[in-house]
Amino acid sequence: MSLMENGFSLQDAMEVLQDQNSKDVFLKIREHLQKGENVNDFFALYLPGQYAGYFSGFIKFMPFTESLSLTMHILEKEKKNREKLIRGILYPLLLMLGMSAGIFVFNLIVLPKMLSLMEGFHMETTGYARVQSLLQIMTTVICLLVFSCMIVAAYCLQKSRIKGTYRLIAGKMPNSLLVQIASRDFVRFFLECIERESSTYNALQALKTIEQKPLVGMIAAELDQALMAGKSFAEAVHCQYVEEKLEKFFRIAILSEDCAKMLQGYLDMCDTRLNQQIKRFSTIVQLCSYLIIGFVLIMVYRILMMPMSMLQQM
């Protein structure tokens, strides 16, 4: 892509980039070009799935080079954001699930034997039996809660249902995490478009066609409908589908000489906020896990030390 941005034609770029893996694909593209076909009409057929989806929408409203560049930039940023989110959330969740599984096994196998040992020394085990029941209930509830949340999220956030889920959440919790993520994604796409000197109309039309990002398309369609009804852009962004902070940034950006800079400021703010939210979530989950593990270790220590205490008293 950088070759074409620096003035290379598509034919020249393919000559430079051709290798054994791309040879057959480039040959088919050349065959289309030799037949006089427009590259805009067939190029998406030779792109990987995600690339093809984005490119097919952008090419209807933007030149070829800009459409391809926009597709690659967006997917690259999406990959980085996804990796950061997974790293921030996956570790504490795995820690909690691992802790719950470990305690469940300990409660099922090890603790009963320890209680039997205490009974052999004629020690009172009623309190520890209650703790055993409590641990059993607690670990079961944690596992069920985590898996239930994952199943509900997977169901409600499917492409066929996510718009309905979003309308419900945006209406009741206008500044929820889902609304924040959707607003950030919309600005990221919109900013990429206007940085390539695309008009607001073309940008919104292009974003409406992105099937991979139904919420971005939904917000773009809402703004486009409001603009077509004669509202100003400042009035159009005053809707329940974008968070309040984005509405304020847009109003300032409209009055600013550098709209792109203001929107980039919003994205920077979103990154900072997301990092704080991930850090807060990770801290809370890890703290709870460590407290539970510490409680179990203290209980085990007390059980192991009881026979020795009795021997010392004899």
SVG drawing of the C-alpha trace seen along z (x, -y; Angstrom):
<svg xmlns="http://www.w3.org/2000/svg" viewBox="-36 -28 46 69">
<polyline fill="none" stroke="black" stroke-width="0.4" points="0.0,0.0 2.9,-2.4 4.1,-1.9 0.8,-3.2 0.7,-6.1 4.1,-7.1 3.0,-7.2 3.3,-3.6 0.6,-2.3 -1.2,0.9 0.7,2.8 4.1,1.5 3.2,2.3 2.3,5.9 5.6,6.3 7.6,5.2 5.5,7.2 5.1,10.4 6.4,13.6 5.4,17.3 2.4,16.8 0.9,13.9 1.9,14.9 -1.4,16.6 -3.6,13.8 -1.7,11.1 -2.0,13.1 -5.8,13.1 -5.9,9.4 -3.8,8.7 -6.2,10.8 -9.1,8.6 -7.2,5.4 -6.2,6.7 -9.9,7.2 -10.5,3.5 -12.4,4.1 -12.4,1.5 -10.3,2.5 -13.0,1.1 -15.4,3.8 -13.3,7.0 -10.5,6.2 -12.5,7.1 -12.7,10.7 -9.0,11.2 -8.9,9.7 -9.1,11.7 -12.5,11.7 -12.3,8.7 -10.4,6.6 -13.0,7.4 -15.8,6.4 -14.4,3.0 -13.0,2.3 -16.4,3.1 -18.1,0.4 -15.4,-2.3 -14.8,-1.8 -18.4,-3.0 -17.6,-6.4 -13.8,-6.8 -11.0,-6.4 -9.3,-3.0 -6.0,-4.0 -7.8,-5.8 -10.3,-2.9 -7.4,-0.3 -5.4,-2.6 -8.4,-3.2 -9.1,0.5 -5.6,1.4 -5.2,-1.4 -8.5,-0.5 -7.8,3.2 -4.3,2.5 -5.7,0.3 -8.5,2.8 -5.9,5.5 -3.9,3.4 -7.0,2.4 -8.2,6.0 -4.9,7.3 -4.7,4.6 -8.3,5.4 -7.6,9.2 -4.4,8.7 -6.1,6.4 -9.2,8.5 -8.2,12.1 -5.5,12.5 -7.7,11.5 -10.6,13.6 -8.3,16.6 -6.8,16.0 -10.3,16.0 -11.4,19.1 -8.2,20.9 -8.6,19.9 -12.2,21.1 -11.2,24.4 -8.3,24.9 -10.4,24.3 -13.2,26.5 -10.8,29.4 -9.2,28.7 -12.7,28.6 -13.7,31.8 -10.6,34.0 -8.1,32.5 -10.3,30.8 -12.5,33.9 -9.3,35.9 -8.0,33.1 -11.3,33.0 -11.2,36.8 -7.8,36.4 -9.1,33.9 -12.0,36.2 -9.4,38.9 -7.9,36.7 -11.4,36.1 -11.4,32.4 -14.4,30.3 -14.9,30.0 -18.4,28.3 -17.0,24.9 -14.7,26.1 -17.5,28.2 -19.5,25.0 -16.5,23.2 -16.3,26.2 -19.9,25.7 -19.4,22.0 -16.4,22.5 -18.3,25.0 -21.2,22.5 -18.8,19.6 -16.7,21.3 -19.8,22.7 -21.5,19.3 -18.3,17.6 -17.9,20.1 -21.6,20.0 -21.6,16.2 -18.6,15.9 -19.8,18.4 -23.4,17.0 -22.1,13.5 -20.0,14.9 -23.0,16.7 -25.4,13.8 -22.8,11.4 -22.1,13.8 -25.9,14.1 -26.8,10.4 -23.8,9.1 -24.3,11.3 -24.5,9.2 -28.1,10.1 -29.0,8.9 -26.4,6.3 -28.4,3.3 -31.4,4.2 -29.2,4.7 -27.5,1.4 -30.8,-0.5 -31.9,1.0 -28.6,0.2 -28.2,-3.2 -31.7,-4.2 -31.3,-3.1 -27.5,-3.6 -26.4,-6.3 -22.8,-6.3 -22.3,-2.6 -19.2,-0.7 -20.9,0.5 -22.0,-3.0 -18.5,-4.3 -16.9,-1.6 -19.4,-2.2 -18.8,-5.9 -15.1,-5.5 -15.3,-3.1 -17.5,-5.5 -15.1,-8.4 -12.1,-6.3 -13.7,-5.3 -15.0,-8.9 -11.6,-10.4 -9.9,-8.1 -12.3,-9.2 -12.0,-13.0 -8.2,-12.7 -8.4,-11.5 -10.4,-14.6 -13.6,-12.8 -16.8,-14.9 -19.0,-14.3 -21.7,-13.0 -19.4,-10.4 -17.9,-9.4 -21.3,-8.7 -22.5,-6.9 -19.4,-4.7 -19.7,-3.9 -23.3,-3.0 -22.3,-0.1 -19.8,1.6 -21.4,4.9 -18.5,5.9 -19.3,2.9 -23.1,2.8 -23.0,0.2 -20.8,-2.1 -23.2,-1.8 -26.1,-2.4 -24.7,-5.7 -23.7,-6.8 -27.2,-6.1 -28.7,-8.0 -26.5,-11.1 -27.2,-10.9 -30.9,-10.8 -30.8,-13.8 -28.7,-15.8 -31.1,-14.9 -33.9,-16.2 -32.2,-19.6 -30.5,-19.5 -27.1,-20.9 -24.3,-18.6 -24.2,-19.9 -28.0,-19.0 -27.5,-15.6 -24.9,-14.4 -27.4,-15.1 -28.8,-11.6 -29.0,-8.7 -26.6,-6.5 -23.5,-8.5 -22.1,-9.2 -22.4,-12.7 -18.6,-13.4 -18.5,-12.7 -21.4,-15.1 -19.4,-17.8 -16.2,-17.0 -18.1,-17.2 -19.6,-20.6 -16.1,-21.9 -14.7,-20.3 -17.3,-21.9 -16.2,-25.4 -12.5,-24.5 -10.2,-25.2 -8.8,-21.7 -11.7,-19.2 -9.4,-16.2 -7.2,-17.3 -10.2,-17.6 -11.5,-14.2 -8.1,-12.7 -8.2,-14.3 -11.4,-12.4 -9.8,-9.1 -6.8,-9.8 -9.2,-10.5 -11.0,-7.2 -7.7,-5.3 -6.8,-6.8 -10.2,-6.0 -10.2,-2.4 -6.7,-1.8 -8.1,-3.1 -11.2,-0.9 -9.1,2.2 -6.7,1.4 -9.5,0.9 -11.2,4.2 -8.0,6.1 -7.1,4.8 -10.5,5.6 -10.5,9.2 -7.0,9.9 -7.5,8.5 -10.6,10.7 -8.8,13.8 -5.8,13.2 -8.0,12.6 -9.8,15.9 -6.6,17.8 -5.1,16.2 -8.2,17.2 -7.9,20.8 -4.2,20.9 -4.8,19.6 -7.5,22.2 -5.2,25.0 -2.5,23.8 -4.8,23.8 -6.0,27.4 -2.4,28.7 -1.3,27.0 -4.1,28.3 -2.8,31.9 0.6,30.5 -1.0,28.1 -2.9,31.1 0.3,33.1 2.1,30.2 -0.8,30.0 -0.6,33.7"/>
</svg>
